[in-house]
Amino acid sequence: MIKLFKYAVILFLCSAPSSLYSQNNTNLESNSLVLQQAKELYEELRCLVCQNQSLLESEAPLALDLKELIKEKLKEGKTKKEVKDFLVERYGEFILLLPTLSLQNLFLWIGPFIFLFIGIIFAYKFYTNFNRSSNKTKTLNPAEKKNVQKILDEKLE
Amino acid sequence: MKKYYYYIPLITFILLILFFSRQLFLNKDPSHLPSVMLDESFPKLEFNQLAKYNLLTIEDIFSYDKPSLVNVWASWCVPCKIEHANLMLLKNKHSIRIYGINYKDNLKKADEILNLDGNPFYSIGVDSSGRIAINLGVYGVPETFILDRNGKIRYRHVGPILEYDIRETILPILTKLEQDD
């Protein structure tokens, strides 16, 4: 009887931590999702004190406050977009490291392609012209041929 | 004849330079962000009290019938010390109402400074966590907002208010707001 009781105690002790662990685990999982989302947001947001750093890279007091705030908002169940909108409302689009695609930012987005297009056209024109003119010089007209022949003859003499 | 092609890169380059230099010279300091809160009503925030000083309330701001200033400051902030005398000047000489927001500060030291150098503020609200400042879009101290008589934010000044700023921006804006409607 005592033996059985001992086994029961041992069994209980073995099972207790695992049940505790599993409870912790679900907590950890939801926590790590928040942390994952928070980290993604940190990378997309600008630290306003050291302006070319993201929040993730920055240790400025304001950046730390903002990070804390972002984590809290995510824990409250806010989506990433809602948190972003909240910050943009207060600090402007400047806080986004990746500018949004809007009419105001259109040139920023399509500008490089326009320049690339101009470049391609220029390169095309330049090289086709270059080839044409180099082809032209290869064929001499009869007068030139005569002239060259004359010079060569002179040299040989 | 087709030589003008050769000038396209040069012309593009010059246009780019002009475009960039416009940003460089017109926007004097890129670290001064324009406020998104402009023309918005001052947000309905709640503050804690600092020592014996009047507590800043939203009712204060909206019941006042003249333009006013909201100054975010802290005792640890050196530019705030530079600005302090000018805030006193605005209060005493130009009789402008200034609300103070005490940002992430040691309250004892904040009290000491006001005892020592004088209190330019009509009322003060404490923001010990920095959350209120984030709600206002503040990203450094000192920052000052000019409110019109309806409690709308009309101007944001980043950095200390110098004599030059009082003369060139703060007072002209205040008189203009006073003349409006």
Interface residues (C-beta under 8 A of the other chain):
Chain A: L48 V49 Q51 P61 L62 D65 L66 L69 V88 E89 R90 Y91 G92 F94 F115 I118 G119 F122 K125 F126 N129
Chain B: K2 Y5 Y6 I8 P9 T12 P30 S31 L33 P34 S35 V36 M37 K104 S129 G130 R131 I134 N135 L136 G137 Y139 G140
